């Protein structure tokens, strides 16, 4: 009975006999079935990219955002339930504002990541709430330099050179492992992220690549990658895939 969760998945505060918390696992499945989100920590900044499926021809371009600024030096890309993602972003923004108001300077990346993880973890402790169905990739450029963090639905936080979450996570991680993110510039990182998103996209529905960065070129400010760079990166990604198809 414990293997399928029957009787043990009614509350997030209940462990199964083999030590599993099924509602947290279900929240992770919501992330794993969403669009792919990729993050790279390059030598001069952090690049975040999200695969957004175009669910309707009537959808306004750039309306379904997956990347959000948290503070001048930090931003988040979310995979999973978009509404949960907005709630997590609101909390991150609040933590950044409170820290700056109390200490007089911007919140360090590791502090923001740990506070965000603690907030998400609370939703795994009480029976009257459900876990957040979202994984957040946090890109920061603080006094210690660029950094990339991931916070999952359990409230676990890790620091990465490069990672991917969502439906195409495994294929994307394989592509990231072939790179050396720490030796790439952010412009090279933008092209790499665009190519990875196009490579792992396996559905017939069209998608929109949303790219954001925080880097030296942006003045250490988290912002959307300029559209001309995105267009160029997507063009090169499509040409690379077409060349591979011709070789096959």
C-alpha positions in Angstrom: 0.0 0.0 0.0 2.8 2.4 0.8 4.3 2.0 -2.7 1.3 3.7 -4.4 0.6 6.2 -1.7 -2.9 4.9 -0.8 -3.8 6.3 2.6 -0.5 8.1 3.0 -0.9 10.9 0.4 -3.9 12.7 2.1 -1.7 15.0 4.1 1.8 16.5 3.6 2.5 15.9 7.3 2.2 12.1 6.9 5.1 9.9 6.1 4.6 6.5 4.4 6.2 3.4 6.1 9.2 3.7 3.8 9.8 7.3 4.6 8.3 9.1 1.6 6.1 12.2 1.6 3.8 11.7 -1.4 2.4 15.1 -1.7 5.9 16.6 -2.0 6.6 14.0 -4.7 3.4 15.0 -6.5 4.5 18.6 -6.4 7.8 17.6 -8.0 5.9 15.8 -10.7 4.1 19.1 -11.5 7.5 20.6 -12.1 8.8 17.7 -14.1 5.8 17.9 -16.5 6.2 21.7 -17.2 8.2 23.5 -19.8 12.0 23.2 -19.6 13.9 25.9 -17.7 17.7 26.2 -18.0 20.2 28.2 -16.0 23.9 28.7 -16.7 26.4 30.5 -14.5 28.9 32.0 -16.9 32.2 33.7 -16.1 30.6 37.2 -16.3 27.1 36.6 -15.2 24.1 34.2 -15.1 21.7 33.4 -18.0 18.2 31.9 -17.4 16.0 30.6 -20.2 12.4 29.2 -20.2 10.5 27.2 -22.8 7.0 28.6 -22.9 4.5 26.7 -25.0 2.1 28.8 -27.1 -1.2 27.3 -26.0 -3.3 29.5 -28.3 -2.9 31.5 -31.5 -4.7 34.3 -29.7 -2.2 34.5 -26.8 -0.4 37.9 -26.6 3.3 37.6 -27.1 5.4 37.7 -23.8 2.2 37.6 -21.7 2.9 34.3 -19.9 6.1 35.2 -18.1 8.4 32.7 -16.5 11.3 35.0 -15.5 10.9 37.7 -12.8 13.2 40.3 -11.2 13.6 40.0 -7.5 16.0 42.9 -6.8 18.3 44.9 -9.0 21.0 42.2 -8.7 18.8 39.1 -8.7 16.0 37.4 -10.6 14.1 34.1 -10.8 13.0 31.7 -13.5 10.2 29.3 -12.5 9.2 25.8 -13.7 5.9 24.2 -12.7 2.6 25.9 -11.7 2.8 29.5 -12.8 0.5 30.7 -10.0 2.7 29.1 -7.4 5.7 30.6 -9.1 4.3 34.1 -8.7 3.7 33.5 -5.0 7.3 32.4 -4.6 8.6 35.5 -6.5 6.5 37.8 -4.3 8.1 36.2 -1.2 11.6 36.6 -2.7 10.9 40.3 -3.5 9.6 40.8 0.0 12.7 39.2 1.6 15.0 41.3 -0.6 13.2 44.5 0.4 13.2 43.7 4.1 16.9 42.8 4.1 17.8 46.1 2.4 15.6 48.1 4.7 17.2 46.5 7.8 20.9 46.2 6.8 21.1 49.0 4.3 22.5 46.9 1.4 21.3 44.3 -1.1 20.7 40.8 0.1 23.5 38.3 -0.7 22.6 35.5 -3.0 23.1 32.6 -0.6 21.0 34.4 2.1 18.1 35.0 -0.4 18.3 31.4 -1.6 18.2 30.0 1.9 15.3 32.2 3.0 13.4 31.3 -0.2 14.0 27.6 0.5 12.8 28.0 4.1 9.6 29.6 2.9 8.9 26.8 0.4 9.8 24.2 3.1 7.1 25.5 5.4 4.5 24.2 2.9 5.7 20.7 3.5 5.1 20.8 7.3 1.4 21.4 7.9 -1.6 19.4 7.0 -3.7 22.4 6.0 -1.4 23.6 3.2 0.0 21.8 0.1 3.5 22.0 -1.2 4.5 24.6 -3.8 4.4 22.9 -7.3 7.3 25.0 -8.5 11.1 24.9 -8.8 12.9 28.3 -8.9 16.2 29.0 -10.5 17.7 32.0 -8.9 20.3 34.0 -10.7 22.4 36.5 -8.6 25.3 38.9 -9.1 26.4 40.1 -5.7 29.8 41.1 -4.2 31.0 37.5 -4.4 30.3 37.4 -8.2 27.6 35.5 -10.2 25.8 32.6 -8.7 23.0 30.2 -9.7 20.7 28.5 -7.2 17.8 26.0 -7.5 15.0 25.7 -4.9 12.8 22.7 -5.3 9.2 22.0 -3.9 10.7 20.3 -0.8 12.6 23.4 0.1 16.0 22.0 -0.8 18.5 24.5 -2.2 21.6 23.7 -4.3 24.1 25.9 -6.0 25.0 25.1 -9.6 27.3 26.0 -12.5 24.5 24.9 -14.8 21.2 23.0 -14.4 17.8 22.4 -16.0 14.3 21.5 -14.6 11.1 20.6 -16.3 10.0 18.1 -19.0 13.3 18.1 -20.9 15.6 18.3 -17.9 17.6 15.2 -18.5 18.4 15.9 -22.1 19.2 19.5 -21.2 21.5 18.5 -18.4 23.3 16.2 -20.7 23.9 19.1 -23.1 25.0 21.4 -20.2 27.6 18.8 -19.1 29.2 19.0 -22.5 29.7 22.8 -21.9 32.1 24.6 -19.5 29.8 27.3 -18.3 32.5 28.9 -16.2 34.5 29.6 -19.3 31.6 31.0 -21.4 30.6 34.7 -21.7 27.0 35.5 -21.2 26.5 36.1 -24.9 27.8 32.6 -25.5 25.6 31.4 -22.7 22.5 33.0 -24.4 23.3 31.1 -27.6 23.9 27.9 -25.6 20.6 28.2 -23.7 18.6 28.9 -26.8 20.1 25.9 -28.6 19.4 23.6 -25.6 15.8 24.8 -25.4 15.3 24.1 -29.1 17.0 20.7 -28.9 14.9 19.4 -26.0 11.6 20.7 -27.4 9.8 17.6 -28.6 6.2 18.7 -29.1 4.5 19.9 -32.2 3.2 23.0 -30.5 5.3 26.1 -31.2 7.1 27.6 -28.2 8.6 30.9 -27.2 12.0 31.1 -25.6 12.1 33.6 -22.7 15.7 34.6 -21.8 17.0 36.8 -19.0 20.4 37.6 -17.5 22.2 39.4 -14.8 25.8 40.2 -15.9 28.5 42.8 -16.4 26.9 43.8 -19.8 23.6 44.6 -18.1 25.3 46.6 -15.3 24.8 43.7 -12.8 21.0 44.3 -13.2 18.6 41.4 -13.8 16.7 42.0 -17.0 15.4 40.4 -20.1 18.0 39.7 -22.8 17.7 42.2 -25.6 15.3 40.9 -28.3 17.9 41.2 -31.1 20.2 38.9 -29.2 17.4 36.4 -28.6 16.4 36.5 -32.3 20.0 35.8 -33.3 20.5 33.0 -30.8 17.3 31.3 -31.9 18.3 31.7 -35.6 21.6 30.0 -34.9 19.9 27.3 -32.8 17.5 26.4 -35.7 20.3 26.4 -38.2 22.3 24.0 -36.0 19.4 21.6 -35.7 18.7 21.7 -39.4 22.4 21.0 -40.1 22.2 18.0 -37.8 19.0 16.7 -39.5 20.7 16.9 -42.9 23.7 15.0 -41.6 21.4 12.3 -40.3 
